[in-house]
C-alpha cells in the first residue's frame, strides 16, 4: 500500500472519530477531582445480546440517557464531557459492536442490527424508555433504534450524523471505500489503534474491524423515508466545519417536518432543534464544552425563554 493511499484511508477512518488524546495539551479541558469521581461507573459489565457481549457502564443518577460513541472509539472518548452529563443524568454508555470492550464477533456489522441491540440492552438493564444521544456512527445507531423501536426512545440527539450516504462531502466517499485490513500495519502508532488494544477483549481483531467498517462504508444507504416517522423530539448537532454538506444538515432538519416561523409568542415553535456549533469540526464536536449546555435543556424538555417584552419590563 502506498503512503498516499494510506493517508487517504487514515483520513477517512479518522473521519469516524477524533481520538481524545489527539488533542493538544493546551486544548484538553481541565478535570477536577470531583469530575474524575463522576467517571467511576455505578455499575458495568457485559450483556449477551444477539450473539454479542456488549460492554456497558452506568454513571450517576437521574433520568436515563443512552450515550453512543463514534467509529473506532469507545465509551472512553466522552471522558472530558461525561461529568457534565452525569451531574444531571443516569448515563448508560455502551461500547458498540467491535469497539472498546465489546468484541466484533461473527455477526454482520450494520446500523439496523445495532439499533435493535440498543433497544434490547435498554430493556435488559430495566429501562422502559430512555433519551438517546449518539455521535457519528453512534448517531446512526441511535437513528435506527429510534425508527425501529420508537417506544423505547423519549428524546433523540444525533451529533455529526447524516441520514444518507450522499450527505458526505464528495471527496470523502472514495476514501471511505478504501478502508480495509490492509491499513492495519500502518496504524500501529495511531491513538485509534493504541486505545483499541488497551481494552479490546481480542486485540488481534483490529484488522477485522477495519474490514467491517470498510464494508459498512462502501454500502449506500438512504433513510430519508424513515426520518419523518420520528415522532419524538429530535435535536441535530453539527460543527460548522463538519464532514457533512450544510445542505444535507438542513435537509435532515426539514425532513423532521413542522418548519415555519415560530410566531411572536413561540406558538408555532417546532419540538425539534438544530444546533451548529461554531469553530467545531466532525473530529472535535463531541468534545466541545458547550455541548452539554446545548443538549441538556433539550433533553430536559426546557423550552421557556424570556421574551423581549419580559426583558424590557424588568
C-alpha positions as CSV (number, residue, x, y, z in Angstrom):
1,X,0.0,0.0,0.0
2,X,1.4,3.4,-0.9
3,X,1.9,6.1,1.7
4,X,-0.5,8.4,-0.2
5,X,-3.3,5.8,-0.2
6,X,-2.7,5.1,3.5
7,X,-3.0,8.8,4.3
8,X,-6.3,8.9,2.4
9,X,-7.6,5.8,4.2
10,X,-6.4,7.2,7.6
11,X,-8.2,10.5,6.9
12,X,-11.5,8.6,6.2
13,X,-11.1,6.5,9.3
14,X,-10.3,9.5,11.4
15,X,-13.5,11.0,10.0
16,X,-15.3,8.4,12.1
17,X,-13.6,9.5,15.3
18,X,-11.3,12.1,16.6
19,X,-9.4,10.3,19.4
20,X,-9.4,12.3,22.6
21,X,-5.6,12.0,23.1
22,X,-5.1,13.6,19.7
23,X,-5.9,17.0,21.3
24,X,-3.1,19.3,22.3
25,X,-2.4,19.5,26.0
26,X,-3.5,23.2,25.9
27,X,-6.9,22.3,24.4
28,X,-7.7,19.5,26.8
29,X,-10.4,20.5,29.4
30,X,-9.0,20.5,33.0
31,X,-10.7,17.8,35.1
32,X,-11.3,18.4,38.8
33,X,-11.1,15.7,41.4
34,X,-14.9,15.8,41.6
35,X,-15.2,15.3,37.9
36,X,-12.9,12.3,37.9
37,X,-15.0,10.8,40.7
38,X,-18.1,11.1,38.4
39,X,-16.3,8.9,35.8
40,X,-16.4,5.9,38.1
41,X,-19.3,3.8,36.9
42,X,-22.0,2.8,39.4
43,X,-22.3,-0.4,37.5
44,X,-20.7,-2.0,34.5
45,X,-20.3,-5.4,32.8
46,X,-21.2,-7.4,29.7
47,X,-24.6,-8.2,28.3
48,X,-25.2,-11.1,25.9
49,X,-27.3,-9.6,23.1
50,X,-28.0,-11.5,19.8
51,X,-24.6,-13.3,19.7
52,X,-22.5,-10.4,21.0
53,X,-21.3,-9.5,24.5
54,X,-21.9,-5.7,24.8
55,X,-20.0,-3.8,27.4
56,X,-22.0,-1.2,29.3
57,X,-21.2,1.3,32.1
58,X,-23.8,3.2,34.1
59,X,-22.9,6.5,35.8
60,X,-24.8,8.9,38.0
61,X,-28.5,9.3,38.9
62,X,-31.5,10.9,37.3
63,X,-33.4,10.4,34.0
64,X,-31.6,7.7,31.8
65,X,-29.5,8.8,28.9
66,X,-28.1,6.2,26.5
67,X,-24.8,7.6,25.1
68,X,-23.3,6.1,21.9
69,X,-19.7,6.8,20.7
70,X,-18.2,7.1,17.2
71,X,-16.4,4.7,15.0
72,X,-13.1,3.3,16.2
73,X,-13.9,4.9,19.6
74,X,-15.4,3.6,22.8
75,X,-17.3,5.0,25.8
76,X,-13.9,6.4,26.9
77,X,-13.9,9.1,24.2
78,X,-16.6,11.0,26.1
79,X,-14.5,11.3,29.3
80,X,-13.8,15.0,29.0
81,X,-17.5,15.9,28.8
82,X,-19.1,13.0,30.6
83,X,-19.1,14.6,34.1
84,X,-21.4,17.4,32.9
85,X,-24.0,14.9,31.9
86,X,-23.5,12.7,34.9
87,X,-24.3,15.7,37.2
88,X,-27.8,15.7,35.8
89,X,-28.5,12.2,34.3
90,X,-28.1,8.5,34.7
91,X,-25.7,7.9,31.7
92,X,-25.8,4.4,30.1
93,X,-22.6,4.2,28.0
94,X,-22.3,1.3,25.6
95,X,-19.3,0.1,23.5
96,X,-20.7,-0.7,20.1
97,X,-20.0,-3.9,18.2
98,X,-16.3,-4.5,17.7
99,X,-15.4,-1.4,19.7
100,X,-13.8,-0.8,23.1
101,X,-14.6,-3.8,25.3
102,X,-17.2,-5.3,23.0
103,X,-15.8,-8.0,20.7
104,X,-16.6,-7.9,17.0
105,X,-18.0,-11.4,16.9
106,X,-19.0,-13.1,13.7
107,X,-22.3,-11.3,13.1
108,X,-22.6,-8.8,10.2
109,X,-21.8,-5.2,11.1
110,X,-24.7,-2.8,10.4
111,X,-26.8,0.1,11.8
112,X,-30.1,-1.7,11.8
113,X,-28.8,-4.7,13.8
114,X,-27.1,-2.5,16.3
115,X,-30.2,-0.3,16.6
116,X,-32.1,-3.5,17.7
117,X,-29.3,-4.3,20.1
118,X,-29.5,-1.0,21.8
119,X,-33.2,-1.4,22.4
120,X,-32.5,-4.9,23.8
121,X,-29.8,-3.5,26.1
122,X,-32.1,-0.8,27.5
123,X,-34.8,-3.4,28.3
124,X,-32.2,-5.8,29.8
125,X,-31.0,-3.1,32.1
126,X,-34.5,-2.5,33.3
127,X,-35.5,0.7,31.5
128,X,-38.7,1.1,29.6
129,X,-37.8,4.4,27.8
130,X,-34.6,6.4,27.6
131,X,-33.2,9.5,26.0
132,X,-30.6,8.6,23.4
133,X,-27.6,10.6,22.3
134,X,-25.2,9.3,19.6
135,X,-22.2,10.7,17.8
136,X,-21.3,9.8,14.1
137,X,-21.5,6.0,13.9
138,X,-23.3,6.1,17.2
139,X,-25.7,8.7,15.8
140,X,-26.6,6.3,13.0
141,X,-27.2,3.5,15.5
142,X,-29.4,5.9,17.6
143,X,-31.4,6.9,14.5
144,X,-32.1,3.2,13.7
145,X,-33.0,2.5,17.3
146,X,-35.5,5.4,17.3
147,X,-37.0,4.3,13.9
148,X,-37.2,0.6,14.8
149,X,-38.1,0.9,18.5
150,X,-39.8,4.3,19.0
151,X,-41.5,3.1,22.1
152,X,-38.0,2.9,23.8
153,X,-36.8,6.5,22.9
154,X,-38.1,9.6,24.6
155,X,-35.8,12.2,23.1
156,X,-33.1,11.8,20.5
157,X,-29.9,13.7,19.9
158,X,-27.7,13.0,16.9
159,X,-24.3,14.6,16.7
160,X,-22.5,14.8,13.3
161,X,-24.9,12.3,11.8
162,X,-26.3,12.0,8.3
163,X,-29.5,10.3,7.0
164,X,-27.9,9.2,3.7
165,X,-24.5,8.3,2.3
166,X,-24.6,11.2,-0.2
167,X,-24.5,13.7,2.7
168,X,-20.7,13.4,3.0
169,X,-18.6,15.8,1.0
170,X,-17.9,14.1,-2.4
171,X,-14.2,13.6,-1.8
172,X,-14.9,11.5,1.3
173,X,-16.7,8.6,-0.4
174,X,-13.7,7.3,-2.5
175,X,-11.5,7.5,0.6
176,X,-14.1,5.6,2.8
177,X,-14.3,2.9,0.1
178,X,-10.6,2.1,0.6
179,X,-10.8,1.3,4.3
180,X,-9.7,-2.3,4.9
181,X,-7.5,-4.5,7.0
182,X,-4.6,-3.5,4.7
183,X,-4.4,-0.3,6.6
184,X,-3.8,-2.0,10.0
185,X,0.0,-2.3,9.8
186,X,0.2,1.5,9.2
187,X,-1.9,2.4,12.2
188,X,0.2,0.8,15.0
189,X,1.3,4.2,16.2
190,X,-2.1,6.0,16.0
191,X,-4.2,6.8,19.0
192,X,-7.1,4.8,17.4
193,X,-5.0,1.6,17.5
194,X,-3.5,2.2,20.9
195,X,-6.8,2.9,22.5
196,X,-8.3,-0.2,20.9
197,X,-5.7,-2.7,22.0
198,X,-5.7,-1.2,25.6
199,X,-9.2,-2.5,26.3
200,X,-10.3,-4.8,23.4
201,X,-11.1,-8.4,24.5
202,X,-9.5,-9.6,21.3
203,X,-6.8,-7.0,20.2
204,X,-5.9,-9.2,17.2
205,X,-9.3,-8.4,15.7
206,X,-8.3,-4.8,14.8
207,X,-7.7,-5.7,11.1
208,X,-11.1,-7.4,11.0
209,X,-12.7,-4.3,12.5
210,X,-11.2,-2.2,9.7
211,X,-12.6,-4.6,7.1
212,X,-16.1,-4.4,8.8
213,X,-16.0,-0.6,8.8
214,X,-14.8,-0.6,5.2
215,X,-17.6,-2.9,4.1
216,X,-20.1,-0.8,6.0
217,X,-18.9,2.5,4.5
218,X,-19.0,1.1,0.9
219,X,-22.7,0.4,1.2
220,X,-25.0,3.2,0.1
221,X,-27.8,4.0,2.5
222,X,-30.7,6.4,2.5
223,X,-33.0,6.7,5.5
224,X,-34.9,9.8,4.3
225,X,-38.2,7.9,4.2
226,X,-37.7,7.0,7.8
227,X,-36.9,10.4,9.2
228,X,-40.4,11.8,9.1
229,X,-41.5,8.8,11.1
230,X,-39.7,10.1,14.1
231,X,-42.4,11.5,16.4
232,X,-40.2,12.0,19.5
233,X,-38.4,15.4,19.8
234,X,-35.1,15.3,17.9
235,X,-32.1,17.5,18.1
236,X,-29.4,17.6,15.4
237,X,-25.9,18.9,16.3
238,X,-23.1,19.7,13.9
239,X,-19.8,21.6,13.9
240,X,-19.8,24.5,11.4
241,X,-17.0,22.7,9.6
242,X,-18.4,19.2,9.8
243,X,-17.8,16.4,7.3
244,X,-21.4,16.7,6.1
245,X,-22.6,19.1,3.5
246,X,-24.5,22.0,5.1
247,X,-27.4,21.4,2.7
248,X,-27.6,17.8,3.9
249,X,-27.8,19.0,7.5
250,X,-30.6,21.5,6.7
251,X,-32.5,18.8,4.7
252,X,-32.3,16.5,7.6
253,X,-33.9,19.1,9.8
254,X,-36.5,19.8,7.2
255,X,-37.4,16.1,6.9
256,X,-38.3,16.2,10.6
257,X,-41.2,18.5,9.5
258,X,-43.2,21.3,11.0
259,X,-40.9,24.1,10.0
260,X,-42.3,27.6,9.9
261,X,-41.9,30.9,11.7
262,X,-42.3,30.2,15.4
263,X,-44.5,33.2,15.9
264,X,-44.3,36.2,18.3
265,X,-45.2,34.1,21.3
266,X,-43.4,31.0,20.0
267,X,-46.8,29.4,19.5
268,X,-45.6,27.6,16.3
269,X,-42.2,26.5,17.8
270,X,-41.1,23.1,16.5
271,X,-40.4,20.4,19.0
272,X,-37.2,19.7,17.1
273,X,-33.9,21.5,17.3
274,X,-30.9,22.2,15.0
275,X,-27.6,23.3,16.6
276,X,-24.5,24.4,14.6
277,X,-21.5,24.8,17.0
278,X,-19.0,27.4,15.8
279,X,-15.3,26.6,15.4
280,X,-16.0,22.9,15.6
281,X,-15.4,20.0,13.1
282,X,-16.5,16.4,12.9
283,X,-13.3,15.5,14.7
284,X,-13.8,17.5,17.9
285,X,-17.5,18.4,18.2
286,X,-18.1,15.6,20.6
287,X,-15.5,17.2,23.0
288,X,-17.0,20.7,22.8
289,X,-17.5,22.1,26.4
290,X,-20.7,23.8,25.1
291,X,-22.2,20.5,24.1
292,X,-23.7,19.9,27.5
293,X,-25.2,23.4,27.7
294,X,-26.7,22.9,24.2
295,X,-28.2,19.5,24.6
296,X,-29.2,19.2,28.3
297,X,-32.0,21.8,28.1
298,X,-33.4,20.0,25.1
299,X,-33.1,16.6,26.8
300,X,-34.9,18.1,29.9
301,X,-37.8,19.4,27.8
302,X,-37.0,23.0,28.5
303,X,-38.4,25.4,26.0
304,X,-39.2,28.5,28.1
305,X,-37.0,31.6,27.4
306,X,-37.6,35.2,28.4
307,X,-39.4,37.2,25.8
308,X,-38.4,40.6,24.6
309,X,-41.4,42.1,26.4
310,X,-40.4,40.4,29.7
311,X,-36.8,41.7,29.4
312,X,-38.0,45.2,28.7
313,X,-40.5,45.1,31.6
314,X,-37.7,44.1,34.0
